[in-house]
């Protein structure tokens, strides 16, 4: 936030231009075009002030509000009205492109190594491709709770437009379901009942898979953002499990549930507990802001390592059996394997995930 001499406030975004997302066109210059286009539109978003000639700095009006929960009925309805306003507009020409192809290129050129689960998702997306929508709109590209500012009474602004592009309105509805896993929201059927247009469940399902595959590509490209391995592992664990389960549903597979053994104490258990106790009662309370958040992230890693010590060997034995049992050359069997594998990973990461452990993607 920048405070001007007259007391006015602005929001400054910076981009060194070195990220993989910038390399495929998702940079501040592109986001600036979205904000410029929104300037005279009825969508609530930060006002555009300027962009630097080299596209590395974007200045916006400061918008009051916080990106908190949208589980209040009035707030959620106001948010869906903003979605209606956005989708009713005639979209711009200069933000039209094949968004999914850009992400596939990002994966091929910038992920350090191939990921069989992403490969499986991309194959299914190619087979499921529904064709162009009846009417294209400006898609926000990451819409939903967490990317919506509000003051507790009404929505004050939709933010983070760097992924905006012209496309299928059902993609935005899919993103809402994905983001609702992370930030509290009202019941999806209730929310979509406020949408001013037909909701195509088959297309929403396609875009849910596309959103999840893009999440995995983004995590693969950026790794642990800011070096925060704990948060990176948390989101990777959740999105990989949800992606695998969605693939099973699409491919008509009913996966066998994983049998998670009861955790047992080992020689190291007391050590892990002592470290966690120090982090909880001594170290974190002595810190604030970013440092306190990173201390909590370290605690997540300690919880994970404790579970690896307690049940990791038994789950590794299960995984070896599954790798011999399932034919990974068959997409349905591969989806079955990955669902069980990601559920095992969540069993290890679960104590560090809090309420996100076991979270399900809303189905339409």
C-alpha positions as CSV (number, residue, x, y, z in Angstrom):
1,X,0.0,0.0,0.0
2,X,1.3,3.5,-0.9
3,X,0.1,6.5,1.1
4,X,0.2,9.8,-0.9
5,X,1.0,13.2,0.5
6,X,-2.7,14.1,0.5
7,X,-3.6,11.0,2.5
8,X,-4.9,9.1,-0.4
9,X,-3.9,5.4,-0.8
10,X,-2.9,3.3,-3.8
11,X,-2.0,-0.3,-4.2
12,X,1.3,-1.1,-6.0
13,X,2.0,-4.5,-7.6
14,X,5.5,-5.4,-8.7
15,X,6.8,-8.1,-11.0
16,X,10.4,-8.7,-11.8
17,X,9.3,-10.5,-15.0
18,X,11.4,-13.6,-14.3
19,X,8.6,-16.0,-13.3
20,X,7.4,-18.8,-15.5
21,X,3.9,-17.3,-15.6
22,X,5.3,-14.0,-16.9
23,X,7.2,-16.0,-19.5
24,X,3.9,-17.2,-21.0
25,X,2.2,-13.8,-20.9
26,X,0.6,-13.7,-17.5
27,X,2.4,-10.5,-16.4
28,X,1.3,-7.2,-15.0
29,X,1.0,-5.6,-18.4
30,X,-1.7,-8.1,-19.2
31,X,-3.4,-7.6,-15.9
32,X,-3.2,-3.8,-16.5
33,X,-5.2,-4.3,-19.7
34,X,-8.0,-6.1,-17.7
35,X,-8.1,-3.3,-15.2
36,X,-8.2,-0.7,-18.0
37,X,-11.0,-2.5,-19.7
38,X,-12.9,-2.6,-16.4
39,X,-12.5,1.1,-15.8
40,X,-15.9,2.2,-17.1
41,X,-17.7,-1.1,-16.4
42,X,-20.1,-1.7,-13.5
43,X,-18.0,-4.6,-12.1
44,X,-16.5,-3.7,-8.7
45,X,-12.7,-3.7,-9.0
46,X,-9.8,-1.5,-8.2
47,X,-9.5,1.6,-10.4
48,X,-6.6,1.6,-12.8
49,X,-4.0,4.3,-12.2
50,X,-1.1,3.4,-14.4
51,X,1.4,0.7,-15.5
52,X,5.1,1.2,-16.0
53,X,6.4,1.2,-19.6
54,X,8.3,-2.1,-19.0
55,X,5.2,-3.8,-17.5
56,X,6.9,-4.5,-14.1
57,X,4.8,-2.2,-11.9
58,X,1.0,-1.7,-11.8
59,X,-0.6,1.0,-9.7
60,X,-4.3,0.7,-8.6
61,X,-6.7,2.5,-6.4
62,X,-6.7,1.0,-2.9
63,X,-9.9,-0.9,-2.2
64,X,-11.1,-1.3,1.4
65,X,-12.1,-4.7,2.6
66,X,-10.7,-8.1,3.3
67,X,-10.6,-11.4,1.4
68,X,-12.4,-13.4,4.1
69,X,-15.2,-15.9,4.2
70,X,-18.2,-15.6,2.0
71,X,-20.5,-17.9,3.9
72,X,-22.8,-15.1,4.8
73,X,-25.9,-15.4,2.6
74,X,-26.2,-11.7,1.8
75,X,-22.4,-11.4,1.0
76,X,-22.5,-14.5,-1.2
77,X,-25.5,-13.3,-3.1
78,X,-23.9,-9.9,-3.6
79,X,-20.8,-11.7,-5.0
80,X,-22.9,-13.8,-7.4
81,X,-24.5,-10.5,-8.6
82,X,-21.0,-9.3,-9.5
83,X,-20.4,-12.5,-11.4
84,X,-23.7,-11.8,-13.3
85,X,-22.6,-8.3,-14.1
86,X,-19.2,-9.5,-15.4
87,X,-20.7,-12.2,-17.6
88,X,-23.3,-9.9,-19.0
89,X,-20.7,-7.6,-20.6
90,X,-19.5,-7.9,-24.1
91,X,-15.9,-9.2,-23.7
92,X,-12.8,-7.4,-25.0
93,X,-10.9,-8.6,-28.1
94,X,-7.4,-8.2,-26.8
95,X,-7.7,-10.8,-24.0
96,X,-8.9,-13.6,-26.2
97,X,-6.8,-16.7,-26.4
98,X,-6.8,-20.5,-25.8
99,X,-6.0,-20.4,-22.1
100,X,-5.7,-24.1,-21.6
101,X,-3.1,-24.4,-24.4
102,X,-1.0,-21.7,-22.6
103,X,-1.0,-23.8,-19.4
104,X,0.0,-26.9,-21.3
105,X,2.9,-25.0,-22.8
106,X,3.8,-23.7,-19.3
107,X,3.9,-27.3,-18.1
108,X,6.0,-28.5,-21.0
109,X,8.5,-25.7,-20.9
110,X,8.8,-24.8,-17.3
111,X,8.0,-27.7,-15.0
112,X,11.3,-29.3,-13.9
113,X,10.0,-32.8,-14.6
114,X,6.9,-34.5,-16.0
115,X,4.1,-35.5,-13.6
116,X,2.0,-38.6,-14.5
117,X,-1.1,-37.2,-12.7
118,X,-0.9,-33.9,-14.8
119,X,-0.3,-36.0,-18.0
120,X,-3.4,-38.1,-17.2
121,X,-5.4,-34.9,-16.6
122,X,-4.3,-33.3,-19.8
123,X,-5.2,-36.5,-21.8
124,X,-8.7,-36.5,-20.3
125,X,-9.2,-32.8,-20.9
126,X,-8.3,-33.4,-24.6
127,X,-10.9,-36.2,-24.8
128,X,-13.6,-34.3,-22.9
129,X,-13.1,-30.9,-24.7
130,X,-16.7,-29.6,-25.0
131,X,-16.1,-27.1,-27.9
132,X,-16.7,-23.3,-27.8
133,X,-19.4,-21.9,-25.4
134,X,-22.6,-20.6,-26.8
135,X,-21.5,-17.2,-25.6
136,X,-18.0,-16.2,-24.6
137,X,-17.4,-13.8,-21.7
138,X,-14.5,-12.3,-19.9
139,X,-13.5,-15.1,-17.5
140,X,-11.8,-13.9,-14.3
141,X,-9.7,-17.0,-14.3
142,X,-9.4,-17.5,-10.5
143,X,-12.8,-16.4,-9.3
144,X,-14.3,-17.2,-5.9
145,X,-13.9,-16.7,-2.1
146,X,-10.4,-15.5,-1.3
147,X,-10.2,-13.4,-4.4
148,X,-13.1,-11.2,-3.3
149,X,-12.8,-8.2,-1.0
150,X,-15.7,-7.3,1.2
151,X,-16.4,-5.1,4.2
152,X,-18.7,-7.6,6.0
153,X,-21.8,-6.0,4.4
154,X,-21.1,-6.0,0.6
155,X,-18.5,-6.9,-1.9
156,X,-16.0,-4.0,-2.4
157,X,-14.0,-5.5,-5.2
158,X,-13.0,-8.5,-7.2
159,X,-9.2,-8.7,-7.2
160,X,-6.3,-10.6,-8.9
161,X,-7.2,-10.3,-12.6
162,X,-3.8,-11.5,-14.0
163,X,-5.4,-14.7,-15.3
164,X,-8.4,-13.0,-17.0
165,X,-9.2,-14.2,-20.5
166,X,-12.1,-14.5,-22.9
167,X,-13.8,-17.9,-22.6
168,X,-16.5,-20.1,-21.2
169,X,-18.6,-18.7,-18.3
170,X,-18.8,-22.2,-16.8
171,X,-15.1,-21.9,-16.2
172,X,-15.7,-19.1,-13.6
173,X,-18.4,-21.2,-12.0
174,X,-15.9,-24.1,-11.8
175,X,-13.3,-21.8,-10.2
176,X,-15.9,-20.8,-7.5
177,X,-16.3,-24.5,-6.5
178,X,-12.5,-24.9,-6.4
179,X,-11.8,-21.8,-4.3
180,X,-14.8,-22.7,-2.0
181,X,-12.7,-25.7,-0.8
182,X,-10.2,-23.3,0.7
183,X,-12.3,-20.4,1.9
184,X,-15.8,-20.8,3.5
185,X,-18.6,-20.2,1.1
186,X,-22.4,-20.9,1.0
187,X,-23.8,-24.1,-0.4
188,X,-22.9,-24.2,-4.1
189,X,-26.4,-25.1,-5.3
190,X,-27.7,-22.1,-3.5
191,X,-25.0,-19.8,-5.0
192,X,-25.6,-21.1,-8.5
193,X,-29.3,-20.6,-8.1
194,X,-28.5,-16.9,-8.1
195,X,-26.6,-17.1,-11.4
196,X,-28.4,-15.4,-14.3
197,X,-28.0,-18.1,-16.9
198,X,-28.1,-21.8,-17.4
199,X,-25.6,-23.9,-15.5
200,X,-24.2,-26.7,-17.6
201,X,-23.1,-29.4,-15.2
202,X,-21.1,-31.3,-17.8
203,X,-19.2,-28.2,-18.8
204,X,-18.6,-27.2,-15.2
205,X,-17.2,-30.7,-14.6
206,X,-14.8,-30.3,-17.5
207,X,-13.6,-26.9,-16.2
208,X,-13.3,-28.2,-12.7
209,X,-10.8,-30.7,-14.0
210,X,-9.1,-28.0,-16.0
211,X,-8.9,-25.7,-12.9
212,X,-7.4,-28.6,-10.9
213,X,-4.8,-29.4,-13.6
214,X,-3.8,-25.8,-13.8
215,X,-3.4,-25.7,-10.0
216,X,-1.0,-28.7,-10.2
217,X,0.9,-27.1,-13.1
218,X,1.2,-23.9,-11.1
219,X,2.4,-25.7,-8.0
220,X,4.9,-27.7,-10.2
221,X,6.3,-24.5,-11.8
222,X,6.5,-22.3,-8.7
223,X,7.1,-25.0,-6.1
224,X,6.9,-23.6,-2.5
225,X,6.2,-20.0,-3.1
226,X,8.5,-17.8,-1.1
227,X,10.3,-20.9,0.1
228,X,7.3,-21.9,2.3
229,X,7.5,-25.6,1.9
230,X,4.9,-26.3,4.5
231,X,2.2,-24.3,2.7
232,X,3.3,-25.7,-0.7
233,X,2.9,-29.3,0.5
234,X,-0.5,-28.5,2.1
235,X,-1.9,-27.2,-1.2
236,X,-0.2,-29.8,-3.3
237,X,-1.6,-32.6,-1.1
238,X,-5.2,-31.2,-1.3
239,X,-5.2,-30.5,-5.1
240,X,-3.6,-33.8,-6.1
241,X,-6.1,-35.8,-4.1
242,X,-9.1,-33.8,-5.4
243,X,-7.8,-34.1,-9.0
244,X,-7.4,-37.9,-8.8
245,X,-10.8,-38.3,-7.2
246,X,-12.4,-36.2,-10.0
247,X,-10.6,-38.2,-12.7
248,X,-12.0,-41.4,-11.1
249,X,-15.5,-40.0,-11.3
250,X,-15.1,-38.9,-14.9
251,X,-13.7,-42.3,-15.9
252,X,-16.4,-44.2,-14.0
253,X,-14.1,-45.7,-11.3
254,X,-15.2,-46.3,-7.8
255,X,-11.8,-46.4,-5.9
256,X,-11.2,-48.7,-3.0
257,X,-10.7,-46.7,0.2
258,X,-7.2,-46.7,1.7
259,X,-6.8,-48.4,5.0
260,X,-4.8,-46.0,7.2
261,X,-3.0,-47.7,10.1
262,X,-3.4,-46.4,13.6
263,X,-0.4,-44.2,14.4
264,X,2.0,-45.8,16.9
265,X,4.7,-44.1,19.0
266,X,8.3,-44.6,17.9
267,X,11.6,-43.6,19.5
268,X,11.4,-40.2,17.8
269,X,7.8,-39.4,18.7
270,X,8.7,-37.6,22.0
271,X,11.3,-35.5,20.1
272,X,8.7,-34.4,17.5
273,X,6.3,-33.5,20.3
274,X,8.9,-31.5,22.1
275,X,9.7,-29.5,18.9
276,X,6.0,-28.8,18.3
277,X,5.5,-27.7,21.9
278,X,8.4,-25.2,21.6
279,X,7.0,-23.9,18.3
280,X,3.5,-23.5,19.8
281,X,4.2,-22.1,23.2
282,X,7.6,-20.4,22.9
283,X,8.7,-19.5,19.4
284,X,5.5,-18.5,17.6
285,X,4.1,-16.3,20.4
286,X,7.4,-14.4,20.4
287,X,7.1,-13.5,16.7
288,X,4.6,-11.6,14.6
289,X,3.5,-11.1,11.0
290,X,5.5,-13.0,8.4
291,X,7.9,-14.6,10.9
292,X,5.0,-16.0,12.9
293,X,3.4,-17.4,9.8
294,X,6.6,-19.1,8.8
295,X,7.0,-20.6,12.3
296,X,3.5,-22.1,11.9
297,X,4.5,-23.5,8.5
298,X,7.5,-25.2,10.1
299,X,5.2,-26.7,12.7
300,X,3.2,-28.2,9.7
301,X,6.4,-29.9,8.5
302,X,7.1,-31.3,12.0
303,X,3.6,-32.8,12.1
304,X,4.1,-34.3,8.7
305,X,7.5,-35.8,9.6
306,X,6.0,-37.2,12.8
307,X,3.3,-39.0,10.8
308,X,5.9,-40.2,8.3
309,X,7.7,-41.8,11.2
310,X,4.6,-43.3,12.7
311,X,2.7,-44.7,9.7
312,X,5.0,-44.0,6.7
313,X,6.5,-47.5,6.4
314,X,3.0,-49.2,6.3
315,X,1.7,-46.8,3.7
316,X,4.9,-47.3,1.6
317,X,4.2,-51.0,1.6
318,X,0.6,-50.4,0.4
319,X,2.0,-48.2,-2.4
320,X,4.4,-50.8,-3.6
321,X,1.5,-53.3,-3.8
322,X,-0.7,-50.9,-5.7
323,X,2.1,-50.1,-8.2
324,X,2.3,-53.8,-9.0
325,X,-1.5,-54.2,-9.0
326,X,-2.7,-51.4,-11.3
327,X,-1.9,-51.1,-15.0
328,X,-0.6,-47.5,-15.2
329,X,-0.9,-47.6,-19.0
330,X,-4.7,-47.7,-18.6
331,X,-6.1,-44.3,-17.7
332,X,-8.9,-45.7,-15.5
333,X,-6.6,-47.9,-13.5
334,X,-4.0,-45.0,-13.3
335,X,-6.8,-42.8,-11.9
336,X,-7.6,-45.5,-9.3
337,X,-3.9,-45.8,-8.3
338,X,-3.5,-42.0,-8.0
339,X,-6.6,-41.6,-5.9
340,X,-5.3,-44.2,-3.4
341,X,-1.7,-42.7,-3.6
342,X,-2.9,-39.2,-2.9
343,X,-5.2,-40.4,-0.1
344,X,-2.1,-42.0,1.5
345,X,-0.2,-38.7,1.2
346,X,-3.1,-36.9,2.8
347,X,-3.0,-39.4,5.7
348,X,0.6,-38.2,6.3
349,X,-0.1,-34.5,5.8
350,X,-3.6,-34.5,7.4
351,X,-2.7,-33.4,10.9
352,X,-0.9,-30.4,9.4
353,X,-3.9,-29.5,7.1
354,X,-6.5,-28.7,9.7
355,X,-10.0,-28.3,8.3
356,X,-8.7,-28.8,4.7
357,X,-8.0,-32.5,5.3
358,X,-10.7,-34.5,3.5
359,X,-12.2,-31.4,1.8
360,X,-14.4,-32.4,-1.2
361,X,-15.0,-30.5,-4.4
362,X,-18.7,-29.6,-4.8
363,X,-20.4,-31.5,-7.6
364,X,-23.2,-30.0,-9.7
